Amino acid sequence: MNKLNKQKNIVCLGAGTGQASILKGLSRMPFNVSGIVSVTDNGGSSGQIRKSMDIPQPGDTRNCLASVADSEEIMTKLFEYRFLEGDLQGTSLGNLIIASLTRIFGDFGQAITMANIMLKTKAQILPVTTRSTHICAELLNGKIIKGEWEIIARKDKAKISRMFLKDESYAYPPCISALRKADLIIIGPGSLFTALVANLLVSGIAPTIRASRAKTCYIANLMTQPGQTIGFKLSDHVQIIEKYLGRELDYILVNNKKISGDVLKHYSEFGSEPVKINKIKNPKRIIRAPLAHDQVGEAVRKDLRSGKAFKEWSLWTHILRHDSVRAAQEVGKLIKGS
């Protein structure tokens, strides 16, 4: 048996910058890592590509690809390049490359496979499905909201009663293969309803995890999110994931690092606050670690896109991250003990 076969297999389900942070850390460790990425976001330049080409959302997958790519490669820099001029402002070249590869190969999954090769990724990045669909929410008052950004920005603040996909979508087969081989399956971090639940709603994903012998770990979000989890405590997040997963989580990794007052002040403007650790079933599952990485203004300064709406949203999403190194170290402890 060679060294590769002796390595543990980790699969991480999520989306966007939260998942990218975790994958970045894990890809530097001696594990076989796969990232299964949600494709239902409909905002920004990704949303425009979806609307024009009727393909799955490429932005979150691009973000994860870049996080595990060889940073010295010119192709990685191209994938991360974002236009600032005129009508192209905000458009990611990486999104356009993925869209072009989809047309060349005729399949979104094949496009992402080629992107993994081009970027010499240190982890395998997989779209959860190759079908373009939208995440939908039914509110407690019976109203149906279609689309991730519509759910987040809705004026009707009634709580979400259930989530569903507009069109039935089947899991991309390599995702099922990765889950079956997994020794540890990580869920999160990411937007609870529009990323994590969106992954679990894809046909084949939750049943495969339920049938797996792998341990499961939820990496809890650092902050509550406008339009989705305002007022939610840890127990609420866990309850929702276990509802759609159909299985009790084995581990729950949470941040216990104090977040600075300046950061909290920014988030409070959106009604967002740290996810409070409260009583849950089988509390011994909770693992506390200093996971928060304070990035006040750093990503916002780097991103030169303009416009009031973007600046407000970027301020909320970009100033706090999971510490990719520390999170990976904690995951490493879990898998060595499993």
Secondary structure, DSSP 4 states (H G I P E B T S, - for coil): --HHHHS-EEEEEE-HHHHHHHHHHHTTSSSEEEEEE------HHHHHHHHHH-----HHHHHHHHHTS-TTSHHHHHHH-B--SGGGTT-BHHHHHHHHHHHHHS-HHHHHHHHHHHHT-SSEEEESBSS---EEEEETTS-EEESHHHHHH-S--PPEEEEEESS--BBPHHHHHHHHH-SEEEE-SS-IIIIIIHHHHSBTHHHHHHH--SEEEEE--SB--TTTTTT--HHHHHHHHHHHHTS--SEEEEE-SPPPHHHHHHHHTTT--BPP----SSGGGEEEE--EEE-TTHHHHH-----HHHHHHHHHHHSEEE-HHHHHHHHHHHHHH-
